[in-house]
């Protein structure tokens, strides 16, 4: 049996064995769990896991090369996230899933598979990708990155003897700008940024290529999504949620039209298994695991709301009048909220502001 197939079977077996999973609560409500409860892991596909209960969904690639996290969660959840990661690795290690990859034969003449990380389990955190500068995404950067490792090449010398201390933190450069302006601690800041349309990890990580794609002016001006090409999984960040309207921060460059462009990008990238369902898995910023059908529904909903708000703006209504008209009425039962950090009224106001500012 091929090594890759063996790892898939072992991972599936390990998923059953992970005692921290609570299928009912996780499958239905995802990241709505209180921060005070223990984070729970949800198996997605192959090396990819989704952790809920940290203030946001955290995507984790866990395998022989180490750990890559998409977002770090809120600061107060950092220690519990790290403990949950160690527990998951202990379960996977008992099934041999974290063994060093064996080079595969065949294929291109120059193909090779050099094990970058021969570190014994538990494997270290090597990368943290921030999909935006929002506190629930970057809050635990300092703690989790400090517990990680950056591997350096043979040409490292001179005054950077501390370069291996801590995991690399990757993000769009606008995330770095926002965090610096917000006064974030130096050790919490991204260590590597990109400013073009996308960024690729320079080598395979846990046997697959990883793309980080910038989505301009979506929930902020620094949004990214992360595409795991081998596993066919997309980590969408706050661009897409299964239990709330998108968290659009207009003051930080966010806009409803940017969110819609991002959702259309995800739909173009994803390939469904059958009739828009299954196939590419999409990990939302909040809520349960999703697929193309869920993203399509979310996109259609936001398009309807955007068009209704635009129509009211064209009729000369103020933001208070638009809020009173409740253009979100048909979707409030699932995505709305009258209290908490992101209410339905705040979402309508953000949509209104972003549309008015685009017209001016």
N, C-alpha and C positions, 0 to 999 in steps of 0.2 A: 504494500500500500504506500502511495507517495507520502513524503513527510508532511506536506501541507495538509493533506486530508486527515492524517493522524492528528495534527494539531487542532483541526476543526472539531474532530470527534472529542478530543480531550477537553477542549474549551467548552463544548456543549455539556459534557459530563460534569465539569467543574461548576458550570452555571447552576446545575441542580443542587450541587453540594454547598453553595455559598449560603450560609445560614442567615446572613443579613438581609436577604431579599424578602420582601413582604409583598407578594404579587398583587393582592387585591388593591392595597392602598397605592402602590407605585403605578400600576397600570392605569388606574382611573384618574388619579389626581396629580401624580408626578411631583413637581417641585412645590406644590402647595404645602408640603409637610413643614411643620414648624422647625425653626433652626434648633430648638432645644432637643429635638429628637435625633436619634442616630441616623446619619446618612445611609442610604440604601443603594446598592448596585443593581443595575438592570442590564442583562446581556443584550447586545445589539447584533453584532455579527463578527465572527472570527476574533481579532484582537481588540475590538472596540466595545467599550462599556459606557453606560450612562449612569452617573451618580446624581441622585436627587436628595433634597433636604439640606442644601448648602446656601440657600438664597437664590440660586440659579441652577440649572442643569449643568453638570460638568461632564464633558466627554473625555474619556481616557483611552489611549492606545497603550495596552500593557502586553509586553512580550519580551523576547530575548534581548532586544536592544535597549530596553529600559521603558520608561514611562513618559508619554507626552500627554499633557492636559490641555484641553480647550477651556479656558477660564479657570479661576481659582476659587470662586465663591466669596461670600462675605468674610470680613476679617475675623469675626467671632466664630466662624465655622471652621477655620483653618486647621486647628488641631484635630478636630473630629474627622475632617476630610483625610488627613494624613493617616490617622488610625484606621479608617475604613480602607484606604489604599493598601496598607500593610496586611490587613485581614484578607482582602481579596487576593493579594499575591501569595499569601500563605496557602490558600485553597488551590490556586492555580499551580503553585510549585509542587504540591503534593501529587499532582497529575502529570508533572513533567512538562507543562506548557511553557515554562520559562527557560527551558534548556537552550543552550547556544544553537543557533541555526546551523544545519549542515549544508554545505554548498550543494546546489542542485546541478545535475549534469544535463548536457544537451542544450539545444537552443543556439544562440549566437556563439561564434567561435571565441569571442573575447569575454563572454559572460563569466562573472565570478561572484562569489558571495563571501566577503570577508566579514567575520563577526566583529562588529565595531565594539560591542560591549560584552566582555566575558565576565563581568561582575556577577558574583554569586547572588542568588535571590536573598532578600528582596531587592529587586532592581531599583536603581535610583531614578528620581524624576530628572529628566534631561531637558525637557522643553515645556514651557507654559505659553500658550497662545491666547492673547486677550482679544476678544472680538469687539470690544469697545472700552471706553474709560469709565464706564459706570461702576459705582462702588461694589455692586454685587458680582461684578466680573473680575475686578482687580484687587478687591479687599484683602485677600489672603496671599497676594503675590509675594510679599516680603517673607512670610513664614515658609510657604511651600518652596519657593525658589531657593531659600537659604538651606533647605534640607536636601537639595539636589546637587548634581554634578554636571560640569561642562567638560567634555573631553577635548584636549588640545593636541595639535599636531607636533611633529618633531622639530618644527622651526620656531617653537615658542621659546623665548629666552628674554633676558633683560629685565625690565621693570614690571612685568606682568605675571609675577610668580603666583598671584592670587587668582589667576584666570579660571582655574578649575573649581573655585569656590562658588557653589550655587548653580542652579539650572539657568539656561538661557530663556529669556522672556521675549517673545516675538509679538509684534503688533504693527499696525499702520502708524506712520510717523505722527499723525494727528492725535493718536492716543497718547503718545509721549508728550506732545505739546499741552494737551488738556491736563494730564496728570501733574506736570511741572507747574502749570498755572494754578492748579488746585492745592499745591503744597504737599504732594505725596512724598513719603520718605524715599530717599535715594535708592535704597535697596529694593523698593517696590517697583521701580521704573523699568520699562522695557530695555533690554540690553541690545536688541537688534530690531531695527524698524525698516519698513519698505515704503516707497512713495509712488511706485508704478501701479498698474492695474492688478498685479498679483505677485506673489512670492512663492517660490518652491523650495522645500528643503533640498539641500544639495545632494543628499543620498537617500536611498530607501531607508525607512524606519519601520522596524517590525514587519519587514517583507512587503512594504508597499510605498508608493509615492504619495506625497502629501502636498496639496496646493492650498495656499491662503489667498483668498480673492477679496479685493477691496470693493465694497458696495457704497458708492458716494452718496452723501447726504441722505441716509436712510433714517435710522433712529438717532444717529449722530453723524458727524462728518468723518468718523474714523472706523466705521463698521467693517468687519471682515466676516466671511464665512470660511469654513475649513472643509476641504473635500479629501476624504480618504479614498484613493482611487482603487486600491485592491479590494478593500472591504465594501466599496460602493456605499459609503455613508457620508452624509453632509451634516456638519454641526453649524446650525443657522444663527446661533446667538439670539439677541433680542429682536432680530428681524422678524421672527416667526414664533408665536406662542400658541399653545393649545388651550390655555385657560384665561387669557386676558388679551385685550387690545394691545397693539404694539406700543412700547414705551418710547414715544417720540419726544426727544429733547430739542425743541426748536432753537433754544439759546445756544446749543452746541452743534448747530448745523443740520438738525434733523428735519425731515419733511415726509408727508404722506406719499408724494409721488416717488420719492427716493425709495421708500419701503416697497411700493408696488413694483418698481423696476428691479429691486432685489429679489422679490418673490418670483417674478417672471424669469429671472436668471436661474434661480433654483429649479424651476419647472423645466427650463430648457436643458439644464444639466442632468436632471434626474431621468431615469428610464424605468417606467413601471413594469411590473411583472405581467399584469393583465388588467385592462380597463382602468388605468391610472392607479391601481392599488398594488401594494407590495413593491418588489424591485428595490430601487434605491431607498434606503432608510434616511429619514431626516430627523435629527435631534433638535428639538426646539429649545428656546431659552428657558421656557417654563412649560410644565405640563407633560403629558405622556408622549411616548415615542410615536412618530408619524411617518407618513409616506406621501407620494405625489398627490393623492386624492385629498389629503388633509391640507396640503399647501395650496392646492387649487381652490378649495372651499374658502380658505382664509383670504386668498387673493381676490376672489369674486366678492366676498363680503366687504372687504376694504374698498374695492372699486365702487360698489354701490353706495357706501357711506360717503366716499370722496365726492362722487357725482351729486349726491343729495346736498351735501354741504356747499358745493360749488354753486348749485342752483339757488340756494338760499342767499349766498353772497351776491350773486348776480341780481337778486331781487332787492338788494340794498339792506339786508338785515344785519344787525350788530351781532357780536359774538354771543351776548347774553340771550338774544332772541333765538339764535341758532341752537344754543344749548336747550332752551325751553321747547323747541320743536322736536327734540330727541330723534335725530336722524339715525341713531343707533338702536332704536327701540326693538326691532326684530331680532337683535343679537345680544341684548343685554343679559338675558337669562344665562347664557353660557360664558360670555366674555366680559360682562360689565361688573362694576363694583361701585358701591356708594361710599366706601371708606377705604382706608389703607393708603399706601404710598402712590397708587396709580388708579384714580377713579375714572368712571365713564365721562364725567364732566371735564376732567383734565385732558382726556384723549380728544374730545370734541374740540376743545379750545386749541389744542396743538394742531389738529387738522385745519381748523379755521385759520390760525396764524400762518401756517406754512403756505396755504393757498393764497392768502392775501399778499404775503411777502414775495411770492413768486410772480405775482401780477405787477408789483410795483418796481 
